[in-house]
Amino acid sequence: MEHDPTDPIHQFQINRIVPIRIGDWDFSFTNSALFMVLTVAITAAFLYYTTRGRGLVPSRGQSVTELTYEFTANMLRDAAGPAGMRFFPFVFSIFMFVLVANLLGMFPYFFTVTSHLIVTFALAMLVIGVVIVYGLMKHGLHWFKLFVPPDVPAMLLPLVVLIEIVSFISRPVSLSVRLFANMLAGHITLKVFAGFVFSLGTLGALGILGAILPLLMVVALTALEFLVAALQAYVFAVLTCMYLNDAIHPGH
């Protein structure tokens, strides 16, 4: 059955491309998996082809890559200090994945993998997992000082420690929901206004005239969504840097 072209939810539907079932487990290759593979492939290809020459006078592509490299490096140094640079490949990979995935989702008939909570939550849990594992490997049990702020009165210490623990546990939730909600809401809003244009355009000359305002809104929202796509990748990366700082310097 054909779907309604004005349906704003259909764009988030996951479809099996290559069905793979092993017992009760479903390992099917879906449109979501396809666009995650495309995201990695496009990112890797762009970085490789723009840096393979490494000329003294950089090309436009090389300049973009170098600016992205410096932008991420400065962001990591500002948040976690020089010691944080050991995590540069990790932060750069996450930043580029989220950025390219967000931008790919802006093209018609493409799939936005970051509009699914399971994807953003997996990325957030990866970040928190790295923070916990590295923090314990580097500092041992002293890493738990992260939850004990200095100079807190003994009477208030249990309450403050509880607040710190709850705050830490909520990090993957807030990190994942922020990216997921922004991408989901933006794409739904864009599709709703595009649906208005489509519906009004079927009503003849008067409808086409009435579709001008929604069309202008679609253009404006598209520009805004490109900005949000880049901004959300930056926010995800900068919060990752701040959380990694807690693994490197657990003291407040």
Contacts in CASP RR format, 6 or more apart in sequence:
PFRMAT RR
TARGET T0000
AUTHOR 0000-0000-0000
METHOD contacts of the structure
MODEL  1
MEHDPTDPIHQFQINRIVPIRIGDWDFSFTNSALFMVLTVAITAAFLYYT
TRGRGLVPSRGQSVTELTYEFTANMLRDAAGPAGMRFFPFVFSIFMFVLV
ANLLGMFPYFFTVTSHLIVTFALAMLVIGVVIVYGLMKHGLHWFKLFVPP
DVPAMLLPLVVLIEIVSFISRPVSLSVRLFANMLAGHITLKVFAGFVFSL
GTLGALGILGAILPLLMVVALTALEFLVAALQAYVFAVLTCMYLNDAIHP
GH
3 10 0 8 1.000
4 10 0 8 1.000
5 195 0 8 1.000
5 198 0 8 1.000
6 191 0 8 1.000
6 194 0 8 1.000
6 195 0 8 1.000
6 198 0 8 1.000
6 199 0 8 1.000
7 191 0 8 1.000
8 187 0 8 1.000
8 188 0 8 1.000
8 191 0 8 1.000
8 192 0 8 1.000
8 195 0 8 1.000
9 188 0 8 1.000
11 111 0 8 1.000
11 112 0 8 1.000
11 187 0 8 1.000
11 191 0 8 1.000
12 112 0 8 1.000
12 115 0 8 1.000
12 116 0 8 1.000
12 184 0 8 1.000
12 187 0 8 1.000
14 30 0 8 1.000
14 31 0 8 1.000
14 32 0 8 1.000
14 116 0 8 1.000
15 30 0 8 1.000
15 31 0 8 1.000
16 28 0 8 1.000
16 29 0 8 1.000
16 30 0 8 1.000
17 28 0 8 1.000
17 29 0 8 1.000
17 30 0 8 1.000
17 31 0 8 1.000
17 33 0 8 1.000
17 34 0 8 1.000
18 28 0 8 1.000
18 29 0 8 1.000
19 28 0 8 1.000
20 26 0 8 1.000
20 27 0 8 1.000
20 28 0 8 1.000
20 29 0 8 1.000
21 27 0 8 1.000
21 28 0 8 1.000
31 111 0 8 1.000
32 111 0 8 1.000
32 113 0 8 1.000
32 116 0 8 1.000
32 119 0 8 1.000
34 111 0 8 1.000
35 101 0 8 1.000
35 104 0 8 1.000
35 105 0 8 1.000
35 110 0 8 1.000
35 111 0 8 1.000
35 112 0 8 1.000
35 113 0 8 1.000
36 101 0 8 1.000
36 113 0 8 1.000
36 119 0 8 1.000
38 104 0 8 1.000
39 97 0 8 1.000
39 100 0 8 1.000
39 101 0 8 1.000
39 104 0 8 1.000
39 113 0 8 1.000
40 97 0 8 1.000
42 100 0 8 1.000
42 104 0 8 1.000
43 96 0 8 1.000
43 97 0 8 1.000
43 100 0 8 1.000
46 65 0 8 1.000
47 65 0 8 1.000
47 96 0 8 1.000
50 59 0 8 1.000
50 61 0 8 1.000
50 62 0 8 1.000
50 64 0 8 1.000
50 65 0 8 1.000
51 62 0 8 1.000
51 65 0 8 1.000
53 62 0 8 1.000
54 62 0 8 1.000
55 62 0 8 1.000
58 66 0 8 1.000
68 92 0 8 1.000
68 96 0 8 1.000
69 92 0 8 1.000
72 88 0 8 1.000
72 91 0 8 1.000
72 92 0 8 1.000
72 95 0 8 1.000
72 237 0 8 1.000
73 85 0 8 1.000
73 88 0 8 1.000
75 91 0 8 1.000
75 234 0 8 1.000
75 237 0 8 1.000
75 238 0 8 1.000
75 241 0 8 1.000
76 84 0 8 1.000
76 85 0 8 1.000
76 87 0 8 1.000
76 88 0 8 1.000
76 91 0 8 1.000
76 241 0 8 1.000
76 244 0 8 1.000
77 84 0 8 1.000
77 85 0 8 1.000
78 241 0 8 1.000
79 238 0 8 1.000
79 241 0 8 1.000
79 242 0 8 1.000
79 244 0 8 1.000
79 245 0 8 1.000
80 87 0 8 1.000
80 241 0 8 1.000
80 242 0 8 1.000
80 244 0 8 1.000
80 245 0 8 1.000
80 248 0 8 1.000
80 249 0 8 1.000
81 245 0 8 1.000
81 248 0 8 1.000
83 248 0 8 1.000
83 249 0 8 1.000
84 241 0 8 1.000
84 244 0 8 1.000
84 245 0 8 1.000
84 248 0 8 1.000
87 130 0 8 1.000
87 241 0 8 1.000
87 244 0 8 1.000
90 130 0 8 1.000
91 237 0 8 1.000
91 240 0 8 1.000
91 241 0 8 1.000
91 244 0 8 1.000
94 123 0 8 1.000
94 126 0 8 1.000
94 127 0 8 1.000
94 236 0 8 1.000
94 237 0 8 1.000
94 240 0 8 1.000
95 233 0 8 1.000
95 234 0 8 1.000
95 236 0 8 1.000
95 237 0 8 1.000
97 123 0 8 1.000
98 114 0 8 1.000
98 123 0 8 1.000
98 179 0 8 1.000
98 232 0 8 1.000
98 233 0 8 1.000
98 236 0 8 1.000
98 237 0 8 1.000
99 229 0 8 1.000
99 230 0 8 1.000
99 233 0 8 1.000
101 112 0 8 1.000
101 113 0 8 1.000
101 114 0 8 1.000
102 112 0 8 1.000
102 114 0 8 1.000
102 183 0 8 1.000
102 228 0 8 1.000
102 229 0 8 1.000
102 230 0 8 1.000
102 232 0 8 1.000
102 233 0 8 1.000
103 226 0 8 1.000
103 229 0 8 1.000
103 230 0 8 1.000
104 110 0 8 1.000
104 111 0 8 1.000
104 112 0 8 1.000
105 111 0 8 1.000
105 112 0 8 1.000
105 187 0 8 1.000
105 229 0 8 1.000
106 222 0 8 1.000
106 225 0 8 1.000
106 226 0 8 1.000
106 229 0 8 1.000
112 183 0 8 1.000
112 187 0 8 1.000
113 119 0 8 1.000
114 120 0 8 1.000
114 179 0 8 1.000
114 180 0 8 1.000
114 183 0 8 1.000
114 232 0 8 1.000
115 180 0 8 1.000
115 183 0 8 1.000
115 184 0 8 1.000
115 187 0 8 1.000
116 180 0 8 1.000
117 176 0 8 1.000
117 177 0 8 1.000
117 180 0 8 1.000
119 180 0 8 1.000
120 175 0 8 1.000
120 176 0 8 1.000
120 177 0 8 1.000
120 179 0 8 1.000
120 180 0 8 1.000
121 172 0 8 1.000
121 173 0 8 1.000
121 176 0 8 1.000
121 180 0 8 1.000
123 175 0 8 1.000
123 176 0 8 1.000
123 179 0 8 1.000
123 236 0 8 1.000
124 171 0 8 1.000
124 172 0 8 1.000
124 173 0 8 1.000
124 175 0 8 1.000
124 176 0 8 1.000
125 172 0 8 1.000
125 176 0 8 1.000
127 172 0 8 1.000
127 175 0 8 1.000
127 240 0 8 1.000
127 243 0 8 1.000
127 244 0 8 1.000
128 171 0 8 1.000
128 172 0 8 1.000
128 175 0 8 1.000
128 243 0 8 1.000
130 244 0 8 1.000
130 247 0 8 1.000
131 243 0 8 1.000
131 244 0 8 1.000
131 246 0 8 1.000
131 247 0 8 1.000
132 247 0 8 1.000
134 244 0 8 1.000
134 247 0 8 1.000
134 248 0 8 1.000
135 143 0 8 1.000
135 247 0 8 1.000
135 248 0 8 1.000
135 250 0 8 1.000
136 143 0 8 1.000
138 247 0 8 1.000
138 248 0 8 1.000
139 250 0 8 1.000
142 250 0 8 1.000
143 247 0 8 1.000
143 250 0 8 1.000
144 250 0 8 1.000
145 250 0 8 1.000
145 251 0 8 1.000
146 164 0 8 1.000
146 168 0 8 1.000
146 246 0 8 1.000
146 250 0 8 1.000
146 251 0 8 1.000
146 252 0 8 1.000
147 161 0 8 1.000
147 164 0 8 1.000
147 165 0 8 1.000
147 168 0 8 1.000
148 157 0 8 1.000
148 160 0 8 1.000
148 161 0 8 1.000
148 164 0 8 1.000
149 160 0 8 1.000
149 164 0 8 1.000
149 252 0 8 1.000
150 251 0 8 1.000
150 252 0 8 1.000
152 160 0 8 1.000
171 243 0 8 1.000
175 236 0 8 1.000
175 239 0 8 1.000
175 240 0 8 1.000
178 232 0 8 1.000
178 235 0 8 1.000
178 236 0 8 1.000
179 232 0 8 1.000
179 235 0 8 1.000
179 236 0 8 1.000
182 228 0 8 1.000
182 232 0 8 1.000
183 228 0 8 1.000
183 229 0 8 1.000
183 232 0 8 1.000
186 221 0 8 1.000
186 225 0 8 1.000
186 228 0 8 1.000
187 225 0 8 1.000
189 221 0 8 1.000
190 218 0 8 1.000
190 221 0 8 1.000
190 222 0 8 1.000
190 225 0 8 1.000
193 214 0 8 1.000
193 217 0 8 1.000
193 218 0 8 1.000
193 221 0 8 1.000
194 214 0 8 1.000
194 218 0 8 1.000
195 214 0 8 1.000
196 211 0 8 1.000
196 214 0 8 1.000
197 211 0 8 1.000
197 214 0 8 1.000
197 215 0 8 1.000
197 218 0 8 1.000
200 207 0 8 1.000
200 208 0 8 1.000
200 210 0 8 1.000
200 211 0 8 1.000
200 214 0 8 1.000
201 207 0 8 1.000
201 208 0 8 1.000
201 211 0 8 1.000
END
